Amino acid sequence: MPAPDDAPVIRSDEPGSFAWEVWAKRHPALVQRLRDAFPYGPDQHRALDALLAELADGVIEPLPAGAPGRERWRDWDRGHLGTSWFAAPFLWAESYFYRRLLDAVGHFAPGPWQGVDPFAPFKHAELAGPAVDDALAVLDDLREADPAAREAALLRAALWGNRADLGFRITAGDMGTTGTDPALVADDSALLWSLLPEGGGAEVHLVADNAGPELVPDLVLLDHLLRSGRARRAVLHVKPHPYYVSDATTADVADALRRLRRAPGREAAETGGRLWRAMAGGELEVRAHAFFCAPLPYDEMPGDLRAEFAAATVTVMKGDLNYRRLVGDRHWPATTPFTGRTAHFPGPVAALRTLKSDVITGLDEAAVTTLERSGLTWRTSGTHALVQVDARRGRDR
């Protein structure tokens, strides 16, 4: 496995880079969205103003005395407190920004805003949108589809997240001349399915990414694994509290299951009912470890979480942030082997990711050349995706 210093850490201090734009444009816009979404009081507005000023011109300040999790964040610090937000590693700084944002709006402090998810209005609006019903209606058509095509559609829907309608509607006509999706820069789907033979008694762990219309196809996929016998048990890992804007919490799982149960389509509603019963019976379990809100890569996960993943037949990591934490948020050459960057993981692991940040591994040279010559911002635009699998376990680790 490459040494940790083989590639530079992604930071935000290069004007015009994707990471720089997150700080210069996206985070200020997010703060304004929160002001528009909630009738915050003067204390919260002052705290938000101070946070924005600190981002632009100041240094990273520690959490105030008495703030929940202050000592944990001290342990998670790697010498970045007191430095510029732009100079700190992007992964660490972005994670800490969201923790500071929650503190600014009073999410953790005793008072009327304690426990209020500041991102809930955005999640609820997306989940209630007609596009979700349109996507779920296609599940009725899939009832009669060839089993292999149905499985491919369900996996593709989970891969594309809030573009799930594209996944559920997948047909041979959507493929390139080679029979593969040209938007996939890597596709280990066959290897993933081989880890989950029908009747094999597998335990599948899925580490969720976003809530709303991205979580719904994740749940549909888990239902399929349980119903088809490819999995005996499934564990869904979510965040213990709000984190990045759309990150899934236990409350978001409940919302998504309710949405499925009341969907107009027969198959979607039945799926919601089966998942509801699977939760009651223990075939599907939700867990929310504190490390999922940590600013650190998965090679620094604590022992109890490592033991959970070691017990899984396969762990599926959903989304961009989980990928960054899995392989390391660095400027790796795109041809760096994926399995080299995941050798630290305690069991077989799969990444389902729509590309929305710079980090990428596991591509072949020809694919990289084609993508770079295309003139597209393929690494960050969400127009490309990947399915990558490291199937090794035991002594191979």
Secondary structure, 3 states (H helix, E strand, C coil): CCCCCCCCECECCCCCCHHHHHHHHHHHHHHHHHHHHCCCCHHHHHHHHHHHHHHHHCECCCCCCCCCCHHHHHHHCCCCCCCECCCCEHHHHHHHHHHHHHHHCCCCCCCCCCCCCCCHHHHHHHHHCHHHHHHHHHHHHHCCCCHHHHHHHHHHHHHHHHHHHHHHCCCHHHCCCCCCCCCEEEECHHHHHHCCCCCCCCEEEEECCECHHHHHHHHHHHHHHHHHCCCCEEEEECECCCCCCCECEHHHHHHHHHHHHCCCCHHHHHHHHHHHHHHHHCCEEEECCHHHHCCCCHHHCCHHHHHHHHCCCEEEEEHHHHHHHHHCCECCCCCCCHHHHCCCCCCCEEEEEECCCCCCCCCCHHHHHHHHHCCCCCCCCCCCEEEEEECCCHHHC
